[in-house]
């Protein structure tokens, strides 16, 4: 199993915030580039929905994404991608990079459970960190995280769809 995990991590690079980002690139620069609008969008939504300062909402969006990514990598991506993929499919990557149209389609499908995982984890962490603010109840905080993640995962879905369309326009499919 350790070999599978090492193989998986070496093929997929570093996981940087928001569980869906590493699906799009093994380039750390591109992952960080995708993270910037995600934090901005989520911070804006938390600022609007929870009436907290933009500075606090930016920090909230930043560290909840880091936590959800680390937990997602440890609990979801590595075990399922490395262990189950290796034992069931003989590969830690169900669809090899560059396999068109299956890779964009796999990303589109995989983003759905990742959205749920991110929203649940970030909502839980966010409600723990904001529980000191009396006017905010946990339900309100969790709604903000579900909405924020809906926007950012929607953005990632559009990116996957654009990759699919681009591939067809380039004659790869």
C-alpha positions in Angstrom: 0.0 0.0 0.0 2.8 2.4 0.8 4.2 1.9 -2.7 0.8 2.7 -4.1 0.6 5.9 -2.1 4.1 7.0 -3.1 3.4 6.3 -6.7 0.1 8.2 -6.6 1.6 11.3 -4.9 4.6 11.3 -7.2 2.3 11.3 -10.2 -0.1 13.9 -8.9 2.2 16.5 -7.3 1.3 18.5 -4.3 -2.3 19.0 -3.3 -3.0 22.6 -2.9 -6.2 23.9 -1.3 -9.7 23.0 -2.5 -10.0 19.3 -3.2 -10.9 19.7 -6.9 -7.9 21.8 -8.0 -5.3 18.9 -8.3 -7.5 17.3 -10.9 -6.7 20.0 -13.4 -2.9 20.1 -13.3 0.1 18.6 -11.8 1.7 22.0 -12.0 1.9 23.7 -8.5 1.8 27.1 -10.2 -1.4 26.3 -12.0 -3.0 25.0 -8.8 -2.0 28.2 -6.9 -3.4 30.2 -9.9 -6.7 28.4 -9.6 -6.7 28.9 -5.8 -6.7 32.7 -6.0 -10.2 33.1 -7.6 -11.5 30.3 -5.4 -10.5 32.1 -2.2 -11.7 35.4 -3.5 -15.1 34.1 -4.4 -15.6 32.1 -1.2 -14.4 35.1 0.9 -16.8 37.4 -0.9 -19.7 35.0 -0.3 -18.8 34.6 3.4 -18.5 38.4 3.7 -22.0 38.9 2.2 -23.8 36.0 3.9 -22.3 36.1 7.3 -21.7 39.9 7.6 -18.1 39.4 8.7 -15.2 41.6 7.6 -13.6 40.9 4.3 -10.3 40.2 6.1 -11.8 37.6 8.3 -13.7 36.1 5.5 -10.6 35.8 3.3 -8.7 34.1 6.2 -11.7 31.8 6.7 -11.8 30.9 3.1 -8.0 30.3 3.0 -7.6 28.1 6.0 -10.8 26.1 5.5 -9.7 25.2 2.0 -6.3 24.1 3.3 -7.9 21.9 5.9 -10.4 20.4 3.4 -7.6 19.7 1.0 -5.4 18.0 3.5 -8.3 15.9 4.8 -9.4 15.2 1.3 -6.0 14.1 0.3 -5.5 11.9 3.3 -9.0 10.4 3.6 -10.3 10.4 0.1 -7.8 11.0 -2.8 -4.8 8.9 -1.7 -6.7 5.9 -0.3 -9.2 5.6 -3.1 -6.8 6.7 -5.9 -3.8 4.8 -4.8 -5.0 1.8 -2.9 -8.3 0.9 -4.6 -7.2 2.0 -8.0 -4.0 -0.1 -7.8 -5.8 -3.1 -6.4 -8.9 -3.0 -8.7 -7.6 -1.4 -11.9 -3.9 -2.0 -11.7 -3.3 1.7 -11.9 -3.4 4.6 -9.4 -4.9 6.8 -12.1 -8.2 5.5 -13.5 -7.9 7.6 -16.7 -4.4 8.4 -17.8 -3.4 12.1 -18.4 -4.1 13.1 -22.0 -6.8 10.5 -22.5 -9.5 12.4 -24.3 -12.5 12.6 -23.8 -12.4 10.5 -20.7 -10.2 12.7 -18.6 -12.4 15.8 -18.7 -15.5 13.6 -18.2 -13.9 11.9 -15.2 -13.0 15.3 -13.8 -16.6 16.5 -14.3 -18.0 13.5 -12.4 -15.4 13.4 -9.7 -16.0 17.1 -8.8 -19.5 16.2 -7.5 -18.5 14.1 -4.5 -15.5 16.4 -3.9 -17.9 19.4 -3.7 -19.9 17.6 -1.1 -16.8 16.6 0.9 -15.4 20.2 0.7 -18.6 21.8 1.7 -19.2 19.5 4.7 -15.6 19.7 6.0 -15.3 23.5 5.4 -18.7 24.1 7.0 -17.8 22.1 10.0 -14.4 23.8 10.5 -15.9 27.2 9.7 -18.7 26.7 12.3 -16.2 25.7 14.9 -14.1 28.8 14.3 -17.0 31.2 14.1 -19.0 29.9 17.1 -17.8 32.8 19.2 -19.9 35.2 17.1 -23.3 35.0 18.9 -25.4 36.3 16.0 -24.2 33.5 13.7 -25.9 30.1 14.1 -24.3 26.9 12.7 -27.0 26.5 10.1 -26.2 30.0 8.7 -22.5 29.3 8.6 -22.9 25.9 6.9 -25.3 27.5 4.3 -22.6 30.0 3.5 -20.0 27.2 2.9 -22.5 25.2 0.7 -23.1 28.3 -1.4 -19.5 29.3 -1.6 -18.4 25.8 -2.7 -21.2 25.7 -5.2 -19.8 28.8 -6.9 -16.2 27.6 -6.9 -16.9 24.0 -7.9 -19.3 25.4 -10.5 -16.3 27.3 -11.8 -14.2 24.1 -11.8 -17.0 22.3 -13.7 -17.0 25.1 -16.3 -13.2 24.7 -16.7 -13.6 20.9 -17.2 -16.4 21.5 -19.8 -14.1 24.0 -21.5 -11.3 21.4 -21.7 -13.8 19.0 -23.2 -15.1 21.4 -25.8 -11.5 22.6 -26.6 -10.5 19.0 -27.2 -13.3 18.4 -29.6 -12.6 21.7 -31.4 -8.9 20.6 -31.8 -10.1 17.3 -33.3 -9.0 15.0 -30.5 -12.3 13.4 -30.1 
